[in-house]
Amino acid sequence: MTEGRGTDAVAERPVELAYRPTIDDLASALRARARSTGVGRFQRRALVWTVAVTAVGALLSAAGSGRHDTPWQLYAGVVVFAAFITALPWLQARHIHRLAERQGDIRGTVDDTGVRLTTAHSSTSLDWHLYPRYAETPELFVLLSADKSAVGLVVLPKRAVADPEEVDRLRAVLDRRLVRADAVEAPGTPRSRGRAVGRGAGSVGLLLLGLLLFFFAFAAVHRAAQPDRFPGIQNNTAPLSAVMLGLGALAVAGAWWLVRRMTAMRTVTAVLAVLVLLAGGAALYRVGPMLHCWGSDRIARGPEGAYVCYDF
């Protein structure tokens, strides 16, 4: 009986926290919120598609007949915008951290009744209904408010507990009282397995696409690269070949991005990507000497092996 009462007492003991928030903590929490909300996921996908479409448009414009009039300022602006959006969580974290620094060290407790946080200048008690869900990262637990955009969040660093076993106790309390915002992504769930299969298949498809583009890049300059079989002045297809090389490299990068969090597929993809990039390197070796004629319509290989550019 005594042992049972002691076990209950330990189970009911609050998890104690002591920490000082850092910029990395806050930036990681903001990124976790973006991954856990529909608005955040939409913004990330829109950013990826915007960068991909812009990159393809820039490459095609650079290889087209009007490449001298390519709006590089527009493409550069999109790149700057994408870089700003990517860095936005860190910039927001710096702004929030200025206020957090004034509060100093934070001490708190977490139990089935809620979260209590105390600083040198304030004391806050949070009931669970205010933050009905949470997300977990390797370093943090992030409590998210009930609204769709999760405007409110509470950051609980795992380093804030004195004993690593307390991290499991803290997770157990959160699992009892809250819903995991990323529950559908948890390993072992049907949706997680389906997404893993889809990502693996997509990665292989992108690698095959990259290999195909590298082959076309190699073939596009076949005539100009073999003056013995095709003598005389040839059409300058080096810019088109360069575009295919760039698109192939994007396909390989996309294949890696899809499986970057899947340990087994990441290793397999890395090996396959190296093989595909070797094919791309062979194509680049053939195309590279022609690229100084980028703005010319015709090209011919001289007796010394150098390429001569012609404009008609």
Buried (B, 14 or more C-beta within 10 A) or exposed (E): EEEEEEEEEEEEEBBBBEBBBBBBBBBBBBBBBBBBBEEBEEBBEEBEEBBBEBBBBBBBBBBBEEEEEBEEEEBEEBBEBBEEBEEBBBEBBEEBBEEBEEBEEBBBBBBEEBBBBBBEEEEEEBEBEEBBBBBBBEBBBBBBBEEEEBEBBBBBBBBBBEEEEBBEBBBEBBEEBBEBBBEEBEEEEEEBEEBBEEBBEBBBBBBBBBBBBBBBBBBBBBBBBEBEEEEEBBEBBBBBBBBBBBBBBBBBBBBBBBBEEBEEBBEBBEEBBEEBBEBBEBBBEBBEBBEEBBEBEBBBBEEEEEBEBEEE
